[in-house]
Amino acid sequence: MTISVPTDKPNAYHFITNWRVYGAMKDVIDIIGDAADLPRWWPAVYLEVKVLEPGDERGVGRVVDLYTKGWLPYTLRWQFKVSDTSETSFRIQAMGDFAGYGIWTFEPDGEWTKIKYEWKIEADKPLLRDFSIIAKPAFALNHEWAMRKGEESLQLELARRRAQSEQERALIPAPPPPTTDSPIPLLVGSLAALFISWRLLRGLFRVITRS
């Protein structure tokens, strides 16, 4: 589940996501913390990832270059630097098409693991920066879609790790793929984003005019 926290600036975004997945906390941290492996198990969002700097023995100082995409028809090129780690969390600083920070926090819950991700950024990519004032709700929904795919993909990856044989592993579905680059779905996505934004703004205008 992802909630969008209100922000003052049109191009500022603050999301808090909570997951609960079946698996040991150590396995969850190993999976999420291995940035180079993100395109394999979370391909719906992470199209390409390169580790530019490895960081120290705890991963602090690691610099990663990412090329990502959600459901809407735009891509993001950005980097993050791991600024802090502990046994139950790590923090990243984002740079590039958006700037800000993300904090992953993990908590054991029996055979399950609770995960919280706080993502607070300002969009610098021209598309997001210039259109946030009218399309911010659609951009927020795009992030929520990406995180839903992440939770689904993580559950599948944990199931693959628990598999006792290659035959059992082969029965586990592949993770959700990225959305197509075909022009027709991209056009539909763009129109849907504008429609959602228009409906939300129209509803807000009606509330204001009635008050």
C-alpha positions as CSV (number, residue, x, y, z in Angstrom):
1,M,0.0,0.0,0.0
2,T,1.3,3.4,-1.0
3,I,0.0,6.8,0.4
4,S,0.8,10.2,-1.1
5,V,1.7,12.8,1.5
6,P,0.7,16.4,0.6
7,T,3.6,18.7,-0.3
8,D,3.9,22.5,-0.8
9,K,5.7,22.6,-4.2
10,P,3.9,21.4,-7.4
11,N,6.9,19.3,-8.4
12,A,7.5,17.8,-5.0
13,Y,6.4,14.3,-4.1
14,H,6.3,12.4,-0.8
15,F,5.3,8.8,-0.8
16,I,5.2,6.2,2.0
17,T,4.8,2.5,0.9
18,N,4.2,-0.4,3.3
19,W,4.7,-4.0,2.2
20,R,4.4,-7.3,4.1
21,V,6.0,-10.2,2.4
22,Y,6.5,-13.9,3.2
23,G,10.2,-14.4,3.8
24,A,13.1,-13.8,6.1
25,M,14.2,-10.3,6.7
26,K,17.8,-11.1,5.7
27,D,16.6,-12.5,2.3
28,V,14.5,-9.4,1.7
29,I,17.4,-7.0,2.5
30,D,19.7,-9.0,0.3
31,I,17.3,-8.8,-2.6
32,I,16.4,-5.2,-2.4
33,G,19.9,-4.1,-1.5
34,D,21.5,-5.7,-4.6
35,A,20.9,-2.8,-7.0
36,A,22.5,-4.5,-10.0
37,D,20.0,-7.3,-9.9
38,L,16.9,-5.1,-9.9
39,P,16.3,-5.4,-13.7
40,R,16.0,-9.2,-13.3
41,W,13.4,-9.5,-10.6
42,W,11.7,-6.0,-10.9
43,P,11.8,-5.5,-14.6
44,A,8.5,-3.6,-14.8
45,V,10.3,-0.6,-13.4
46,Y,14.1,-1.1,-13.6
47,L,15.1,-1.3,-17.3
48,E,18.9,-0.8,-16.8
49,V,21.1,-0.5,-13.7
50,K,24.8,0.1,-13.4
51,V,26.9,0.3,-10.2
52,L,29.3,3.1,-10.7
53,E,31.0,3.0,-7.3
54,P,30.9,0.0,-4.9
55,G,31.1,2.0,-1.7
56,D,32.7,0.6,1.6
57,E,32.1,-2.8,3.2
58,R,28.7,-1.7,4.4
59,G,27.7,-0.3,1.0
60,V,27.9,3.3,2.1
61,G,29.1,5.5,-0.7
62,R,27.8,3.1,-3.4
63,V,26.7,5.1,-6.5
64,V,24.2,3.5,-8.9
65,D,23.0,4.7,-12.3
66,L,19.4,3.8,-13.1
67,Y,17.1,3.9,-16.1
68,T,13.5,3.4,-15.0
69,K,9.9,3.5,-16.2
70,G,6.4,3.1,-14.8
71,W,3.1,2.6,-16.4
72,L,3.0,6.1,-18.0
73,P,4.9,6.8,-21.2
74,Y,8.0,8.4,-19.9
75,T,11.4,7.2,-18.6
76,L,13.7,8.5,-16.0
77,R,17.5,8.6,-15.9
78,W,18.8,9.1,-12.4
79,Q,21.4,8.1,-9.8
80,F,21.4,7.3,-6.2
81,K,24.2,7.2,-3.6
82,V,23.8,5.1,-0.4
83,S,24.3,7.5,2.4
84,D,23.7,5.3,5.4
85,T,23.0,1.6,6.3
86,S,22.2,-0.4,9.4
87,E,21.0,-3.9,10.1
88,T,17.4,-2.9,9.5
89,S,17.5,0.0,7.0
90,F,19.4,1.9,4.4
91,R,19.1,5.4,3.0
92,I,19.8,6.7,-0.5
93,Q,20.2,10.2,-2.0
94,A,18.7,10.6,-5.4
95,M,20.2,12.8,-8.2
96,G,19.3,13.3,-11.9
97,D,15.7,13.5,-13.2
98,F,14.7,14.0,-9.6
99,A,16.5,14.8,-6.4
100,G,15.7,13.8,-2.8
101,Y,16.0,10.8,-0.6
102,G,14.6,7.3,-0.1
103,I,14.6,5.2,3.1
104,W,14.1,1.5,3.2
105,T,13.2,0.1,6.6
106,F,12.7,-3.6,7.5
107,E,11.1,-5.3,10.5
108,P,10.8,-9.1,11.1
109,D,7.2,-10.4,11.7
110,G,7.4,-14.1,12.4
111,E,8.0,-15.8,9.0
112,W,7.1,-12.5,7.3
113,T,8.9,-9.2,6.9
114,K,7.4,-5.7,7.1
115,I,8.9,-3.2,4.7
116,K,8.5,0.6,4.7
117,Y,9.8,2.8,1.9
118,E,9.7,6.5,2.2
119,W,10.4,8.4,-1.0
120,K,10.6,12.2,-0.8
121,I,11.8,14.0,-4.0
122,E,11.5,17.0,-6.3
123,A,11.1,16.3,-10.0
124,D,13.7,18.0,-12.2
125,K,12.9,16.2,-15.4
126,P,11.2,18.8,-17.6
127,L,8.1,16.7,-18.3
128,L,7.5,16.1,-14.6
129,R,8.6,19.6,-13.4
130,D,6.6,21.5,-16.0
131,F,3.4,19.4,-16.0
132,S,3.2,18.6,-12.3
133,I,0.9,21.5,-11.6
134,I,-1.8,19.7,-13.7
135,A,-0.8,16.1,-13.9
136,K,0.6,15.5,-10.3
137,P,-2.2,13.0,-9.4
138,A,-1.4,10.9,-12.5
139,F,2.3,11.0,-11.7
140,A,1.5,9.9,-8.2
141,L,-0.6,7.0,-9.5
142,N,2.3,6.0,-11.7
143,H,4.5,5.7,-8.7
144,E,1.9,3.6,-6.8
145,W,1.6,1.3,-9.8
146,A,5.4,0.9,-9.8
147,M,5.4,0.0,-6.1
148,R,2.6,-2.5,-6.5
149,K,4.7,-4.2,-9.2
150,G,7.6,-4.2,-6.9
151,E,5.7,-6.0,-4.1
152,E,4.4,-8.6,-6.5
153,S,7.9,-9.1,-8.0
154,L,9.5,-9.4,-4.6
155,Q,7.0,-12.0,-3.5
156,L,7.8,-14.0,-6.6
157,E,11.6,-13.7,-6.1
158,L,11.3,-14.9,-2.5
159,A,9.2,-17.9,-3.7
160,R,12.0,-18.7,-6.2
161,R,14.5,-18.6,-3.3
162,R,12.4,-21.0,-1.3
163,A,11.9,-23.5,-4.2
164,Q,13.4,-26.9,-3.4
165,S,14.1,-28.0,-6.9
166,E,14.5,-26.6,-10.5
167,Q,11.1,-28.1,-11.3
168,E,9.4,-26.3,-8.4
169,R,11.2,-23.1,-9.4
170,A,10.0,-23.4,-13.0
171,L,6.4,-23.3,-11.9
172,I,6.8,-19.8,-10.3
173,P,5.6,-17.1,-12.8
174,A,8.0,-14.6,-14.2
175,P,7.9,-11.1,-12.7
176,P,5.6,-8.5,-14.4
177,P,7.4,-7.1,-17.5
178,P,7.8,-3.4,-18.3
179,T,5.0,-1.7,-20.2
180,T,5.3,-1.8,-24.0
181,D,7.0,0.9,-26.0
182,S,4.4,0.5,-28.7
183,P,2.9,3.9,-29.7
184,I,-0.7,2.9,-29.2
185,P,-0.4,1.9,-25.5
186,L,1.8,4.9,-24.9
187,L,-0.9,7.2,-26.4
188,V,-3.6,5.6,-24.4
189,G,-1.5,6.1,-21.2
190,S,-0.9,9.7,-22.0
191,L,-4.6,10.3,-22.6
192,A,-5.5,8.4,-19.4
193,A,-3.1,10.6,-17.4
194,L,-4.6,13.8,-18.8
195,F,-8.1,12.5,-18.2
196,I,-7.4,11.6,-14.6
197,S,-5.8,15.0,-13.9
198,W,-8.7,16.8,-15.6
199,R,-11.3,14.9,-13.6
200,L,-9.5,15.6,-10.3
201,L,-9.0,19.3,-11.1
202,R,-12.7,19.6,-12.1
203,G,-13.8,18.0,-8.9
204,L,-11.6,20.4,-6.9
205,F,-12.9,23.4,-8.8
206,R,-16.5,22.3,-8.0
207,V,-15.7,22.1,-4.3
208,I,-14.1,25.5,-4.3
209,T,-17.0,27.2,-6.1
210,R,-19.5,25.6,-3.8
211,S,-17.8,26.8,-0.6
